[in-house]
Amino acid sequence: MNSLKIKILGLIAVIMCGVIGLITWKNLETQHDMLAQVAEQNGRLLSETIRNSINSNMKNGEQDKVQGIFAEISENPSISSVKIFDESGRVLTSAKSEDIGSLVNPSDLLAYRSGRTSFLEVVNGHESHKTLLPFENTTECNSCHDAEQKVLGILSLQLSLRDIETLQTRSRNTTLLAAIIAIGLLVVVITTFILFYVDAPIRKIIGAMKQVEKGDFEQANIEIDSSEEMAELAEKFNGMVDHLKSLVENTILHECELAVNREQLAHQGELQSMNNTLEERLKEIEYLNISLEERIEEIEEANYKIADLASDLESKNNSLEMTVSRLSALNKMGVALNSTRDLENLFETMIRRAMEAVGAEVGYILLYDLAHGTLKVGGAVGLFDLVNRDTRLPLRPGGVTYWVIQKRQPLLIEKTESNLEFSPVSSLGYTRETLICAPLIVKDEIIGTITLANKSDRSTFKEQDLELLSTIGAQASVAIKNVHLYEDQQTTYLNTMQALVSAVEASDPYTRGHSERVTRYAQILGRQLNLTSDSFKRLERASILHDIGKIGIDVAVLHKEGVLSANDVHILQQHPLIGTRILEPITFLAPVRQIIVQHHERYDGMGYPFRVKGDDILLEARILAVVDTYDAMTSDRPYRKALSHEIAVAEIKKCSGTQFDPYVADAMLTLCNNGQWPL
């Protein structure tokens, strides 16, 4: 497996698979988005047509034809459901008679109220597209309906996307097959090229060398015309063989002549003549030795040329390996950045990938605060003992970061000791020997810089290192923008959900502010229990939204002052399940939904809705159960006045180990004993 051609083929195959795989994946994503847009347009057009037809029949007094229209529509296999419901969620008419009078799914009603009239949802493992269109109350309808009623009903049309999914599956299979065939053809072509233009000529040269070792100079001549370089190499090799053959023949000839001369020396009469001849032969041999030395020099020169060619080939291979390594690093960087949604992890990933790509010892990101003219460390690797993440550094003239931000250009300093413009000692407290720095730009605005310093092999950074860092910086800027957009989207969703919770609490003076207080208590207790940052964030969100399911509970039951019946209690116990269904379309709240559905479970397994017990209940849900109960006891209710703090604490202590997790309850009691609860 140490063959050069196998290494080259393997490297090229990996690159081709990665590039073609990325193109195939992007193509499949584009196809899915196009099909989703087609489904949305078809649903909108079909819904408009149905609404216009129903409006026309209603204006003509032909109300009985509406049900007939629904019956005809329901025969279409691509239409899963069609119905009309009012603003309270009750079905007025439907293609299925058994649905009339029932309530629609809370998610449909929530989507309509939030202005989402067209959206995708998953039903029985298959995607479907739902369109919601209102019937506006016009002057022509005032004879039958109250003029103050703005909306008479909402048309709900659900289109099945099974045919589109089938089409997408076929397209995906075809695309994948084409990609596999393309990769196979490229591998075959490149393999053939290497075998014909590289491997075959080298094998010819090796075979010729073996013939030279055997003394068969006639068979040692080779002819290679696959490329100019190999042809020149073959020509030089043949010349070397010819010179060597000539030298050997001359040597053999002279040895034969010397043998004859030795026979002549046996004759005394010819001794003088032989001596003279011997002297002449010695001179000739000396001349031949000189000639042989010249030929040896020519052979050495040819060897040097061969060595130069081999060195040039090795240099090109090293350059190719370096290019492939940098492309691979950029690809890994792009994948890692696009899969990260947390800025702190994003910065650390970016720095580590960049350091690996250029072999740096130190890397860090400085974020620029334009309003205050200061810099903040966004992430650092190799400087953990020197850097305080909360430290604010002034942006002063004469620094590397100041130069990059002002010029909006990357900077390369090969040796700081020979550069008089910048100090070798950074403001972060380390000595930099060689350095590269690139700006981070989002929407033509510089948000900071990324800096790498000191090569691990003690060499200096070069222009290609700066180009690679600039490319990484451009990739990182796009990823930072995506993270900001993702965070804005999450904030919008959470604000909407919190507004819904506030709307529910605003209708009841007894529960007004309940979610805010529960959230504050949960934060205090979560810090006492040393929750991780991710767990703490999930606890905060669950505390804000834990009673959102009460939107689906009858107001009369929520505000009832007397003793609740068994049926009333059962209805109230449904609000955790209703809450999870309301939050189900919001994918990033999936961990939060599990906390909400468990916040009324008991440690002894006697809670609701699923009777989960012990450590099977999420820790965040066990914390939420304690703080929710505390606030409920210390707040006024329709059926009783608020209890004192001391009574509430005593009740929690009493129920520790039965209703509440003793670990969580003890943490709260510790806060109370230290005077840290409530604030």
Secondary structure, 3 states (H helix, E strand, C coil): CCCHHHHHHHHHHHHHHHHHHHHHHHHHHHHHHHHHHHHHHHHHHHHHHHHHHHHHHHHCCCCHHHHHHHHHHHCCCCEEEEEEECCCCEEEEECCHHHCCCECCHHHHHHHHCCCCEEEEEECCEEEEEEEEEEECCHHHCCCCCCCCCEEEEEEEEEECHHHHHHHHHHHHHHHHHHHHHHHHHHHHHHHHHHHHHHHHHHHHHHHHHHHHHCCCHHHCCCCCCCHHHHHHHHHHHHHHHHHHHHHHHHHHHHHHHHHHHHHHCCHHHHHHHHHHHHHHHHHHHHHHHHHHHHHHHHHHHHHHHHHHHHHHHHHHHHHHHHHHHHHHHHHHHHHHHCCCCHHHHHHHHHHHHHHHHCEEEEEEEEEECCCCEEEEEEEECCCCCCCCCCEEECCCCCHHHHHHHHCCCEEECCHHHCCCCCCECCCCCECCCEEEEEEEECCEEEEEEEEEEECCCCCCCHHHHHHHHHHHHHHHHHHHHHHHHHHHHHHHHHHHHHHHHHHHHCCCCCCCHHHHHHHHHHHHHHHCCCCHHHHHHHHHHHHHCCHHHHHCCHHHHCCCCCCCHHHHHHHCCHHHHHHHHHCCCHHHHHHHHHHHHCCCCCCCCCCCCCCCHHHCCHHHHHHHHHHHHHHHCCCECCECCCCHHHHHHHHHHCECCCECHHHHHHHHHHHHCCCCCC
